[in-house]
Amino acid sequence: MSENQVNEGSSQEATQEQRDLTKNEIAGLNRKNSELTAALTGLKNDLEALKLERDELQKEKTQTMSESERKDQEFNNLIKEVSTLTTELTSIKQEKKAEEIKAYKLQKLGDAGLSTTFAEFLGGDSAESIDEQIDKLKTTLANEQLAVKKDIMDQSSPLKGSKDSGDITKEKYKSLSFSEQSRLYKENPEKYGAYIK
């Protein structure tokens, strides 16, 4: 026999041993799985039996209680139920109030002509505080809008009272705002000099 044949034979034997070992391992795992399933089923049955026994004991205890003990237990059960319902009611009231505040914010922003996206930036939980914040927001936005318009107008329009020729009187010059006078100085320093004399 050649060396290759010996190696092939031993390799086949090793592979067969691994297959047998793997089959044995799988069979062992299947047995353990069956045992664990049976044990789990037994535990479930025991648990159900214990629950039934507990319920029976509770019934017996209730039946053997005196009238005052039964009333005390019923009273305690009612107190627990009322406590649970009170907690749920409080939670519902808080949710309702939050929804009402949100709706109020959206309505007031809409009434003020502002975007409703500002609602998330408004704090407070009273109508007065929300109204105050909306008024401040509206005033701030209006002031910013006026400032932007003024800047645009200052940059794109001719001076008040001036014509394309640039002639204005000393009286009209005096009525110009400081920014308009500054603009005249920058655009036409010679005319500016004539007006300040």
FILUMFI-378276 format. One record per atom (N, C-alpha, C): residue number from 1; atom name; y, z, x. Coordinates in nm, 4 decimals. Atoms other than C-alpha are relative to their C-alpha. Layout:
% residues N
  mitor  roti        yy        zz        xx
    NUM    CA         Y         Z         X
...
% end
This chain:
% residues 197
  mitor  roti        yy        zz        xx
      1     N   -0.1184    0.0000    0.0829
      1    CA    0.0000    0.0000    0.0000
      1     C    0.1243    0.0000    0.0871
      2     N   -0.1219    0.0076   -0.0791
      2    CA    0.3436   -0.0812    0.1201
      2     C    0.0935    0.1149   -0.0368
      3     N   -0.0961   -0.1094    0.0200
      3    CA    0.6293    0.1560    0.1476
      3     C    0.0811   -0.0221   -0.1272
      4     N   -0.0751    0.0318    0.1221
      4    CA    0.8192   -0.0201   -0.1365
      4     C   -0.0784    0.0389   -0.1235
      5     N    0.0818   -0.0328    0.1163
      5    CA    0.5291    0.0266   -0.3725
      5     C   -0.0068    0.1507   -0.0195
      6     N    0.0036   -0.1455    0.0077
      6    CA    0.5126    0.3972   -0.2896
      6     C    0.1318    0.0515   -0.0586
      7     N   -0.1321   -0.0428    0.0502
      7    CA    0.8876    0.4364   -0.3496
      7     C    0.0160   -0.0324   -0.1480
      8     N   -0.0108    0.0382    0.1409
      8    CA    0.8673    0.2470   -0.6796
      8     C   -0.0850    0.0928   -0.0869
      9     N    0.0884   -0.0879    0.0759
      9    CA    0.5772    0.4608   -0.7956
      9     C    0.0596    0.1378   -0.0159
     10     N   -0.0590   -0.1338    0.0101
     10    CA    0.7499    0.7862   -0.7105
     10     C    0.1273   -0.0020   -0.0847
     11     N   -0.1214    0.0131    0.0810
     11    CA    1.0726    0.6607   -0.8727
     11     C   -0.0363   -0.0046   -0.1476
     12     N    0.0431    0.0071    0.1387
     12    CA    0.8870    0.5770   -1.1942
     12     C   -0.0501    0.1353   -0.0482
     13     N    0.0486   -0.1331    0.0370
     13    CA    0.7197    0.9182   -1.1921
     13     C    0.1181    0.0943   -0.0244
     14     N   -0.1178   -0.0857    0.0159
     14    CA    1.0582    1.0888   -1.1475
     14     C    0.0729   -0.0322   -0.1302
     15     N   -0.0663    0.0400    0.1235
     15    CA    1.2089    0.8878   -1.4313
     15     C   -0.0795    0.0486   -0.1200
     16     N    0.0858   -0.0467    0.1089
     16    CA    0.9123    0.9729   -1.6562
     16     C    0.0140    0.1511   -0.0160
     17     N   -0.0171   -0.1455    0.0057
     17    CA    0.9507    1.3421   -1.5660
     17     C    0.1339    0.0360   -0.0655
     18     N   -0.1315   -0.0252    0.0596
     18    CA    1.3221    1.3266   -1.6568
     18     C   -0.0031   -0.0258   -0.1500
     19     N    0.0116    0.0296    0.1422
     19    CA    1.2364    1.1638   -1.9905
     19     C   -0.0740    0.1116   -0.0713
     20     N    0.0762   -0.1083    0.0609
     20    CA    0.9770    1.4291   -2.0611
     20     C    0.0840    0.1257   -0.0089
     21     N   -0.0868   -0.1180   -0.0020
     21    CA    1.2209    1.7009   -1.9587
     21     C    0.1078   -0.0126   -0.1080
     22     N   -0.1039    0.0212    0.0993
     22    CA    1.4943    1.5505   -2.1778
     22     C   -0.0583    0.0143   -0.1405
     23     N    0.0649   -0.0132    0.1309
     23    CA    1.2514    1.5229   -2.4725
     23     C   -0.0290    0.1462   -0.0295
     24     N    0.0281   -0.1423    0.0170
     24    CA    1.1490    1.8856   -2.4170
     24     C    0.1284    0.0776   -0.0295
     25     N   -0.1274   -0.0678    0.0227
     25    CA    1.5118    1.9950   -2.3976
     25     C    0.0494   -0.0259   -0.1422
     26     N   -0.0452    0.0348    0.1349
     26    CA    1.5981    1.8096   -2.7209
     26     C   -0.0836    0.0740   -0.1034
     27     N    0.0867   -0.0716    0.0931
     27    CA    1.2963    1.9585   -2.8964
     27     C    0.0355    0.1485   -0.0025
     28     N   -0.0393   -0.1415   -0.0071
     28    CA    1.3983    2.3048   -2.7735
     28     C    0.1316    0.0247   -0.0716
     29     N   -0.1297   -0.0143    0.0683
     29    CA    1.7541    2.2544   -2.8935
     29     C   -0.0170   -0.0129   -0.1517
     30     N    0.0260    0.0147    0.1436
     30    CA    1.6272    2.1366   -3.2317
     30     C   -0.0617    0.1268   -0.0580
     31     N    0.0608   -0.1258    0.0463
     31    CA    1.4121    2.4510   -3.2611
     31     C    0.1064    0.1086   -0.0100
     32     N   -0.1053   -0.1030    0.0007
     32    CA    1.7078    2.6720   -3.1678
     32     C    0.0966   -0.0254   -0.1156
     33     N   -0.0893    0.0354    0.1102
     33    CA    1.9279    2.4841   -3.4177
     33     C   -0.0617    0.0432   -0.1330
     34     N    0.0692   -0.0410    0.1232
     34    CA    1.6695    2.5423   -3.6910
     34     C    0.0006    0.1509   -0.0147
     35     N    0.0007   -0.1466    0.0037
     35    CA    1.6444    2.9109   -3.5984
     35     C    0.1389    0.0529   -0.0369
     36     N   -0.1367   -0.0447    0.0279
     36    CA    2.0249    2.9501   -3.6011
     36     C    0.0385   -0.0310   -0.1451
     37     N   -0.0294    0.0349    0.1387
     37    CA    2.0523    2.7685   -3.9348
     37     C   -0.0674    0.0980   -0.0948
     38     N    0.0719   -0.0965    0.0837
     38    CA    1.7881    2.9962   -4.0837
     38     C    0.0675    0.1367    0.0058
     39     N   -0.0670   -0.1295   -0.0146
     39    CA    1.9652    3.3040   -3.9423
     39     C    0.1325   -0.0006   -0.0759
     40     N   -0.1280    0.0107    0.0699
     40    CA    2.3000    3.1822   -4.0796
     40     C   -0.0206    0.0057   -0.1512
     41     N    0.0312   -0.0041    0.1433
     41    CA    2.1475    3.1224   -4.4221
     41     C   -0.0347    0.1422   -0.0418
     42     N    0.0349   -0.1392    0.0301
     42    CA    2.0006    3.4722   -4.4115
     42     C    0.1237    0.0885   -0.0044
     43     N   -0.1238   -0.0792   -0.0020
     43    CA    2.3407    3.6202   -4.3182
     43     C    0.0853   -0.0289   -0.1240
     44     N   -0.0764    0.0339    0.1203
     44    CA    2.5090    3.4316   -4.6036
     44     C   -0.0594    0.0688   -0.1224
     45     N    0.0672   -0.0664    0.1128
     45    CA    2.2498    3.5647   -4.8461
     45     C    0.0265    0.1500    0.0013
     46     N   -0.0279   -0.1429   -0.0124
     46    CA    2.2985    3.9175   -4.7122
     46     C    0.1438    0.0309   -0.0427
     47     N   -0.1406   -0.0201    0.0356
     47    CA    2.6766    3.8812   -4.7502
     47     C    0.0177   -0.0069   -0.1515
     48     N   -0.0080    0.0111    0.1456
     48    CA    2.6423    3.7655   -5.1114
     48     C   -0.0591    0.1236   -0.0676
     49     N    0.0625   -0.1203    0.0569
     49    CA    2.4082    4.0578   -5.1812
     49     C    0.0926    0.1200    0.0143
     50     N   -0.0939   -0.1106   -0.0219
     50    CA    2.6613    4.3000   -5.0299
     50     C    0.1193   -0.0093   -0.0954
     51     N   -0.1116    0.0176    0.0927
     51    CA    2.9406    4.1520   -5.2415
     51     C   -0.0407    0.0426   -0.1406
     52     N    0.0487   -0.0395    0.1322
     52    CA    2.7314    4.1939   -5.5563
     52     C   -0.0154    0.1516   -0.0098
     53     N    0.0178   -0.1450   -0.0021
     53    CA    2.6462    4.5503   -5.4572
     53     C    0.1351    0.0711   -0.0080
     54     N   -0.1348   -0.0582    0.0038
     54    CA    3.0162    4.6253   -5.3961
     54     C    0.0572   -0.0071   -0.1410
     55     N   -0.0505    0.0163    0.1364
     55    CA    3.1068    4.4864   -5.7372
     55     C   -0.0679    0.0972   -0.0963
     56     N    0.0741   -0.0943    0.0849
     56    CA    2.8338    4.6953   -5.9012
     56     C    0.0502    0.1425    0.0206
     57     N   -0.0508   -0.1348   -0.0290
     57    CA    2.9568    5.0090   -5.7243
     57     C    0.1390    0.0211   -0.0595
     58     N   -0.1351   -0.0091    0.0564
     58    CA    3.3135    4.9341   -5.8333
     58     C   -0.0082    0.0209   -0.1510
     59     N    0.0170   -0.0166    0.1447
     59    CA    3.1971    4.8993   -6.1949
     59     C   -0.0474    0.1417   -0.0337
     60     N    0.0510   -0.1361    0.0231
     60    CA    3.0026    5.2235   -6.1723
     60     C    0.1100    0.1030    0.0208
     61     N   -0.1087   -0.0937   -0.0291
     61    CA    3.3010    5.3993   -6.0179
     61     C    0.1000    0.0017   -0.1157
     62     N   -0.0933    0.0091    0.1120
     62    CA    3.5264    5.2730   -6.2968
     62     C   -0.0567    0.0685   -0.1233
     63     N    0.0623   -0.0604    0.1169
     63    CA    3.2782    5.3863   -6.5592
     63     C   -0.0075    0.1517    0.0127
     64     N    0.0110   -0.1445   -0.0184
     64    CA    3.2401    5.7325   -6.4058
     64     C    0.1353    0.0676    0.0144
     65     N   -0.1333   -0.0602   -0.0128
     65    CA    3.6147    5.7836   -6.3676
     65     C    0.0380    0.0670   -0.1312
     66     N   -0.0541   -0.0641    0.1196
     66    CA    3.7856    6.0150   -6.6024
     66     C    0.1105   -0.0902   -0.0565
     67     N   -0.1041    0.0795    0.0649
     67    CA    4.0423    5.8734   -6.8397
     67     C    0.1284   -0.0006    0.0837
     68     N   -0.1231   -0.0071   -0.0797
     68    CA    4.3335    5.9938   -6.6215
     68     C   -0.0152   -0.0776    0.1307
     69     N    0.0219    0.0753   -0.1232
     69    CA    4.1774    5.8446   -6.3058
     69     C    0.0079   -0.1502   -0.0274
     70     N   -0.0058    0.1410    0.0362
     70    CA    4.1333    5.5096   -6.4809
     70     C    0.1445   -0.0437   -0.0228
     71     N   -0.1402    0.0335    0.0258
     71    CA    4.4954    5.5162   -6.5976
     71     C    0.0794   -0.0032    0.1304
     72     N   -0.0672    0.0002   -0.1309
     72    CA    4.6116    5.6074   -6.2457
     72     C   -0.0308   -0.1290    0.0757
     73     N    0.0378    0.1225   -0.0698
     73    CA    4.4188    5.3141   -6.1014
     73     C    0.0669   -0.1210   -0.0649
     74     N   -0.0668    0.1098    0.0696
     74    CA    4.5533    5.0772   -6.3663
     74     C    0.1480   -0.0016    0.0329
     75     N   -0.1413   -0.0117   -0.0334
     75    CA    4.9040    5.2070   -6.2949
     75     C    0.0254   -0.0504    0.1415
     76     N   -0.0145    0.0461   -0.1391
     76    CA    4.8604    5.1517   -5.9197
     76     C   -0.0168   -0.1517    0.0100
     77     N    0.0187    0.1452    0.0011
     77    CA    4.7291    4.8013   -5.9853
     77     C    0.1228   -0.0712   -0.0558
     78     N   -0.1209    0.0579    0.0583
     78    CA    5.0319    4.7303   -6.2039
     78     C    0.1165    0.0050    0.0984
     79     N   -0.1074   -0.0127   -0.0996
     79    CA    5.2669    4.8590   -5.9341
     79     C   -0.0154   -0.1072    0.1075
     80     N    0.0238    0.1039   -0.1008
     80    CA    5.1050    4.6257   -5.6782
     80     C    0.0368   -0.1379   -0.0545
     81     N   -0.0294    0.1292    0.0620
     81    CA    5.1346    4.3332   -5.9192
     81     C    0.1508   -0.0192   -0.0159
     82     N   -0.1452    0.0078    0.0158
     82    CA    5.5000    4.4122   -5.9939
     82     C    0.0669   -0.0235    0.1352
     83     N   -0.0557    0.0181   -0.1342
     83    CA    5.5744    4.4374   -5.6213
     83     C   -0.0171   -0.1441    0.0466
     84     N    0.0261    0.1396   -0.0381
     84    CA    5.4139    4.0984   -5.5593
     84     C    0.0911   -0.0947   -0.0776
     85     N   -0.0852    0.0859    0.0826
     85    CA    5.6014    3.9415   -5.8494
     85     C    0.1469    0.0124    0.0393
     86     N   -0.1384   -0.0212   -0.0434
     86    CA    5.9305    4.0953   -5.7303
     86     C    0.0284   -0.0782    0.1279
     87     N   -0.0165    0.0745   -0.1253
     87    CA    5.8817    3.9472   -5.3846
     87     C    0.0091   -0.1500   -0.0278
     88     N   -0.0024    0.1421    0.0349
     88    CA    5.8058    3.6055   -5.5337
     88     C    0.1302   -0.0372   -0.0692
     89     N   -0.1242    0.0255    0.0722
     89    CA    6.1059    3.6282   -5.7649
     89     C    0.1189   -0.0038    0.0964
     90     N   -0.1076   -0.0023   -0.0991
     90    CA    6.3365    3.7194   -5.4754
     90     C    0.0010   -0.1293    0.0802
     91     N    0.0113    0.1250   -0.0752
     91    CA    6.2103    3.4208   -5.2802
     91     C    0.0491   -0.1184   -0.0827
     92     N   -0.0428    0.1084    0.0887
     92    CA    6.2635    3.1900   -5.5775
     92     C    0.1513    0.0027   -0.0193
     93     N   -0.1452   -0.0124    0.0172
     93    CA    6.6170    3.3251   -5.6307
     93     C    0.0738   -0.0502    0.1234
     94     N   -0.0638    0.0447   -0.1243
     94    CA    6.7034    3.2647   -5.2630
     94     C   -0.0045   -0.1516    0.0121
     95     N    0.0119    0.1451   -0.0047
     95    CA    6.5730    2.9087   -5.2799
     95     C    0.0953   -0.0651   -0.0990
     96     N   -0.0881    0.0550    0.1033
     96    CA    6.7658    2.8464   -5.6023
     96     C    0.1458    0.0089    0.0437
     97     N   -0.1378   -0.0171   -0.0450
     97    CA    7.0871    2.9862   -5.4549
     97     C    0.0329   -0.1002    0.1110
     98     N   -0.0211    0.0966   -0.1084
     98    CA    7.0467    2.7690   -5.1437
     98     C    0.0197   -0.1406   -0.0574
     99     N   -0.0143    0.1313    0.0638
     99    CA    7.0024    2.4617   -5.3653
     99     C    0.1336   -0.0110   -0.0725
    100     N   -0.1281    0.0016    0.0710
    100    CA    7.3063    2.5570   -5.5766
    100     C    0.1158   -0.0149    0.0983
    101     N   -0.1056    0.0086   -0.1014
    101    CA    7.5195    2.6037   -5.2634
    101     C    0.0058   -0.1421    0.0567
    102     N    0.0047    0.1367   -0.0522
    102    CA    7.4049    2.2676   -5.1291
    102     C    0.0622   -0.0969   -0.1006
    103     N   -0.0547    0.0870    0.1047
    103    CA    7.4857    2.0983   -5.4612
    103     C    0.1514    0.0187   -0.0109
    104     N   -0.1436   -0.0284    0.0079
    104    CA    7.8274    2.2699   -5.4702
    104     C    0.0734   -0.0670    0.1161
    105     N   -0.0622    0.0627   -0.1175
    105    CA    7.9060    2.1518   -5.1157
    105     C    0.0104   -0.1507   -0.0194
    106     N    0.0013    0.1450    0.0193
    106    CA    7.8069    1.7945   -5.1993
    106     C    0.1021   -0.0423   -0.1050
    107     N   -0.0954    0.0326    0.1063
    107    CA    8.0115    1.7958   -5.5198
    107     C    0.1434    0.0124    0.0510
    108     N   -0.1368   -0.0228   -0.0465
    108    CA    8.3217    1.9407   -5.3549
    108     C    0.0408   -0.1018    0.1064
    109     N   -0.0315    0.1017   -0.1007
    109    CA    8.3012    1.7007   -5.0602
    109     C    0.0285   -0.1336   -0.0687
    110     N   -0.0225    0.1230    0.0752
    110    CA    8.2707    1.4099   -5.3038
    110     C    0.1328    0.0027   -0.0730
    111     N   -0.1271   -0.0142    0.0719
    111    CA    8.5623    1.5412   -5.5112
    111     C    0.1190   -0.0142    0.0951
    112     N   -0.1081    0.0058   -0.0981
    112    CA    8.7728    1.5682   -5.1943
    112     C    0.0081   -0.1373    0.0667
    113     N   -0.0023    0.1332   -0.0595
    113    CA    8.6899    1.2088   -5.1025
    113     C   -0.0566   -0.0029    0.1412
    114     N    0.0590   -0.0078   -0.1338
    114    CA    8.4954    1.3140   -4.7930
    114     C   -0.1477   -0.0366   -0.0070
    115     N    0.1421    0.0354   -0.0072
    115    CA    8.1535    1.2030   -4.6801
    115     C   -0.0864    0.1241   -0.0227
    116     N    0.0903   -0.1128    0.0276
    116    CA    7.8691    1.4217   -4.8054
    116     C   -0.0803    0.0399    0.1234
    117     N    0.0711   -0.0373   -0.1230
    117    CA    7.7228    1.4191   -4.4538
    117     C    0.0625    0.1230    0.0664
    118     N   -0.0638   -0.1198   -0.0543
    118    CA    7.9713    1.6957   -4.3723
    118     C   -0.0622    0.1285   -0.0557
    119     N    0.0570   -0.1182    0.0658
    119    CA    7.7711    1.9315   -4.5984
    119     C   -0.0792    0.0861    0.0976
    120     N    0.0821   -0.0779   -0.0927
    120    CA    7.5381    2.0319   -4.3170
    120     C    0.0837    0.0782    0.1010
    121     N   -0.0863   -0.0701   -0.0942
    121    CA    7.8340    2.1439   -4.1056
    121     C    0.0791    0.1138   -0.0645
    122     N   -0.0720   -0.1056    0.0710
    122    CA    7.9788    2.3697   -4.3736
    122     C   -0.0870    0.1244   -0.0062
    123     N    0.0720   -0.1265    0.0098
    123    CA    7.8781    2.7329   -4.3556
    123     C    0.0444    0.0741   -0.1247
    124     N   -0.0436   -0.0830    0.1117
    124    CA    7.9254    3.0131   -4.6006
    124     C   -0.0909   -0.0122   -0.1197
    125     N    0.0846    0.0002    0.1190
    125    CA    7.7531    3.1051   -4.9196
    125     C    0.0784    0.0350   -0.1259
    126     N   -0.0813   -0.0238    0.1192
    126    CA    8.0455    3.1568   -5.1549
    126     C    0.0893   -0.1216   -0.0234
    127     N   -0.0829    0.1146    0.0361
    127    CA    8.2556    2.9017   -5.3395
    127     C    0.1345    0.0054    0.0737
    128     N   -0.1304   -0.0139   -0.0664
    128    CA    8.5773    3.0411   -5.1872
    128     C   -0.0086   -0.0437    0.1458
    129     N    0.0124    0.0341   -0.1410
    129    CA    8.4522    3.0070   -4.8304
    129     C   -0.0242   -0.1488    0.0189
    130     N    0.0267    0.1437   -0.0091
    130    CA    8.3221    2.6556   -4.8901
    130     C    0.1274   -0.0786   -0.0307
    131     N   -0.1254    0.0672    0.0351
    131    CA    8.6474    2.5498   -5.0611
    131     C    0.0997    0.0074    0.1157
    132     N   -0.0904   -0.0199   -0.1129
    132    CA    8.8457    2.6927   -4.7692
    132     C   -0.0351   -0.0952    0.1146
    133     N    0.0438    0.0867   -0.1088
    133    CA    8.6375    2.5017   -4.5146
    133     C    0.0257   -0.1471   -0.0313
    134     N   -0.0242    0.1392    0.0389
    134    CA    8.6661    2.1771   -4.7099
    134     C    0.1480   -0.0322    0.0083
    135     N   -0.1448    0.0215   -0.0100
    135    CA    9.0446    2.2175   -4.7347
    135     C    0.0428   -0.0173    0.1455
    136     N   -0.0331    0.0110   -0.1431
    136    CA    9.0679    2.2749   -4.3583
    136     C   -0.0491   -0.1326    0.0562
    137     N    0.0561    0.1258   -0.0479
    137    CA    8.8424    1.9784   -4.2914
    137     C    0.0830   -0.1180   -0.0475
    138     N   -0.0797    0.1085    0.0573
    138    CA    9.0423    1.7541   -4.5238
    138     C    0.1357   -0.0099    0.0698
    139     N   -0.1297   -0.0017   -0.0677
    139    CA    9.3719    1.8611   -4.3635
    139     C   -0.0128   -0.0522    0.1427
    140     N    0.0207    0.0429   -0.1385
    140    CA    9.2365    1.8127   -4.0120
    140     C   -0.0234   -0.1500    0.0075
    141     N    0.0283    0.1438   -0.0007
    141    CA    9.0997    1.4683   -4.0915
    141     C    0.1240   -0.0813   -0.0368
    142     N   -0.1224    0.0706    0.0387
    142    CA    9.4236    1.3652   -4.2637
    142     C    0.0985   -0.0036    0.1162
    143     N   -0.0907   -0.0046   -0.1145
    143    CA    9.6292    1.4791   -3.9632
    143     C   -0.0462   -0.0945    0.1107
    144     N    0.0534    0.0896   -0.1025
    144    CA    9.3994    1.2924   -3.7253
    144     C    0.0208   -0.1460   -0.0404
    145     N   -0.0182    0.1360    0.0486
    145    CA    9.4186    0.9821   -3.9412
    145     C    0.1463   -0.0437    0.0152
    146     N   -0.1428    0.0317   -0.0158
    146    CA    9.8007    0.9962   -3.9431
    146     C    0.0351   -0.0230    0.1460
    147     N   -0.0293    0.0153   -0.1430
    147    CA    9.8094    1.0410   -3.5665
    147     C   -0.0520   -0.1343    0.0514
    148     N    0.0558    0.1288   -0.0431
    148    CA    9.5851    0.7395   -3.5159
    148     C    0.0849   -0.1146   -0.0545
    149     N   -0.0844    0.1045    0.0583
    149    CA    9.7927    0.5293   -3.7561
    149     C    0.1327   -0.0103    0.0737
    150     N   -0.1286   -0.0012   -0.0698
    150    CA   10.1130    0.6347   -3.5792
    150     C   -0.0145   -0.0643    0.1369
    151     N    0.0229    0.0609   -0.1310
    151    CA    9.9668    0.5430   -3.2406
    151     C   -0.0141   -0.1509   -0.0122
    152     N    0.0188    0.1440    0.0196
    152    CA    9.8626    0.2036   -3.3738
    152     C    0.1332   -0.0662   -0.0326
    153     N   -0.1296    0.0556    0.0379
    153    CA   10.2015    0.1459   -3.5320
    153     C    0.0955   -0.0031    0.1194
    154     N   -0.0889   -0.0058   -0.1159
    154    CA   10.3861    0.2538   -3.2162
    154     C   -0.0340   -0.1106    0.0996
    155     N    0.0408    0.1006   -0.0984
    155    CA   10.1858    0.0079   -3.0095
    155     C    0.0172   -0.1420   -0.0504
    156     N    0.0031    0.1378    0.0484
    156    CA   10.1998   -0.2944   -3.2400
    156     C    0.1237   -0.0451   -0.0776
    157     N   -0.1126    0.0432    0.0831
    157    CA   10.5253   -0.2940   -3.4397
    157     C    0.1310    0.0115    0.0775
    158     N   -0.1305   -0.0110   -0.0656
    158    CA   10.8853   -0.3540   -3.3340
    158     C    0.0706    0.1280   -0.0442
    159     N   -0.0742   -0.1214    0.0323
    159    CA   11.1317   -0.0656   -3.3364
    159     C    0.0664   -0.0126   -0.1365
    160     N   -0.0685   -0.0017    0.1297
    160    CA   11.2820    0.0380   -3.6677
    160     C    0.1411   -0.0535    0.0168
    161     N   -0.1372    0.0498   -0.0007
    161    CA   11.6007   -0.1461   -3.7431
    161     C    0.0214   -0.1129    0.0982
    162     N   -0.0209    0.1066   -0.0969
    162    CA   11.5440   -0.4002   -3.4676
    162     C   -0.0489   -0.1302   -0.0584
    163     N    0.0421    0.1327    0.0400
    163    CA   11.5091   -0.7670   -3.5202
    163     C   -0.0622   -0.0611    0.1239
    164     N    0.0617    0.0645   -0.1153
    164    CA   11.3339   -1.0122   -3.2958
    164     C    0.0984   -0.0088    0.1169
    165     N   -0.1001    0.0076   -0.1066
    165    CA   11.6601   -1.0343   -3.1039
    165     C    0.0156    0.1338    0.0691
    166     N   -0.0078   -0.1311   -0.0615
    166    CA   11.6378   -0.6593   -3.0366
    166     C    0.1318    0.0695   -0.0248
    167     N   -0.1294   -0.0624    0.0254
    167    CA   11.9855   -0.5777   -3.1728
    167     C   -0.0151    0.1142   -0.0984
    168     N   -0.0115   -0.1133    0.0909
    168    CA   12.0296   -0.2323   -3.3217
    168     C    0.1325    0.0677    0.0279
    169     N   -0.1287   -0.0672   -0.0160
    169    CA   12.3406   -0.0266   -3.3758
    169     C   -0.0217    0.1365    0.0620
    170     N    0.0090   -0.1340   -0.0575
    170    CA   12.4201    0.3040   -3.2085
    170     C   -0.0466    0.1001   -0.1043
    171     N    0.0396   -0.0921    0.1061
    171    CA   12.3772    0.4764   -3.5448
    171     C   -0.1517   -0.0095   -0.0249
    172     N    0.1444    0.0166    0.0198
    172    CA   12.0305    0.3270   -3.5927
    172     C   -0.0767    0.0550    0.1200
    173     N    0.0656   -0.0537   -0.1190
    173    CA   11.9453    0.4194   -3.2337
    173     C   -0.0128    0.1519   -0.0111
    174     N    0.0026   -0.1453    0.0130
    174    CA   12.0354    0.7817   -3.3059
    174     C   -0.1039    0.0460   -0.1025
    175     N    0.0987   -0.0392    0.1017
    175    CA   11.8035    0.7827   -3.6091
    175     C   -0.1451   -0.0271    0.0440
    176     N    0.1353    0.0269   -0.0509
    176    CA   11.5052    0.6638   -3.4009
    176     C   -0.0658    0.1294    0.0472
    177     N    0.0730   -0.1169   -0.0519
    177    CA   11.2354    0.9139   -3.3152
    177     C   -0.0010   -0.0055    0.1518
    178     N    0.0032   -0.0077   -0.1456
    178    CA   11.1961    1.0271   -2.9563
    178     C   -0.0974   -0.1030    0.0589
    179     N    0.0985    0.0959   -0.0531
    179    CA   10.8849    0.8137   -2.9089
    179     C    0.0531   -0.1432   -0.0106
    180     N   -0.0581    0.1338    0.0128
    180    CA   11.0728    0.5061   -3.0386
    180     C    0.1099   -0.0209    0.1038
    181     N   -0.1025    0.0100   -0.1030
    181    CA   11.3640    0.5794   -2.8058
    181     C   -0.0640   -0.0198    0.1373
    182     N    0.0714    0.0156   -0.1276
    182    CA   11.1179    0.6120   -2.5160
    182     C   -0.0543   -0.1417    0.0137
    183     N    0.0543    0.1357   -0.0028
    183    CA   10.9594    0.2841   -2.6085
    183     C    0.1110   -0.1010    0.0301
    184     N   -0.1140    0.0882   -0.0267
    184    CA   11.3017    0.1156   -2.6126
    184     C    0.0380    0.0068    0.1484
    185     N   -0.0316   -0.0172   -0.1422
    185    CA   11.3676    0.2591   -2.2654
    185     C   -0.0970   -0.0793    0.0880
    186     N    0.1019    0.0704   -0.0783
    186    CA   11.0399    0.1145   -2.1361
    186     C    0.0111   -0.1514   -0.0170
    187     N   -0.0031    0.1436    0.0278
    187    CA   11.0816   -0.2252   -2.3042
    187     C    0.1320   -0.0654    0.0428
    188     N   -0.1305    0.0606   -0.0292
    188    CA   11.4542   -0.2801   -2.2466
    188     C    0.0952    0.1064    0.0542
    189     N   -0.0841   -0.1070   -0.0564
    189    CA   11.6211   -0.0321   -2.0089
    189     C    0.1499   -0.0298   -0.0057
    190     N   -0.1439    0.0336    0.0039
    190    CA   11.9536   -0.2228   -2.0162
    190     C    0.0608    0.0371   -0.1339
    191     N   -0.0503   -0.0329    0.1335
    191    CA   11.9947   -0.1862   -2.3922
    191     C   -0.0004    0.1511   -0.0197
    192     N    0.0100   -0.1462    0.0118
    192    CA   11.8805    0.1762   -2.3698
    192     C    0.1239    0.0623    0.0635
    193     N   -0.1180   -0.0517   -0.0703
    193    CA   12.1608    0.2419   -2.1195
    193     C    0.1262   -0.0190   -0.0821
    194     N   -0.1204    0.0267    0.0812
    194    CA   12.4167    0.0852   -2.3556
    194     C    0.0084    0.0952   -0.1168
    195     N   -0.0027   -0.0888    0.1161
    195    CA   12.3118    0.3125   -2.6438
    195     C    0.0282    0.1446    0.0350
    196     N   -0.0215   -0.1410   -0.0330
    196    CA   12.3282    0.6401   -2.4567
    196     C    0.1407    0.0272    0.0509
    197     N   -0.1372   -0.0208   -0.0472
    197    CA   12.6864    0.5828   -2.3395
    197     C    0.0905    0.0388   -0.1099
% end
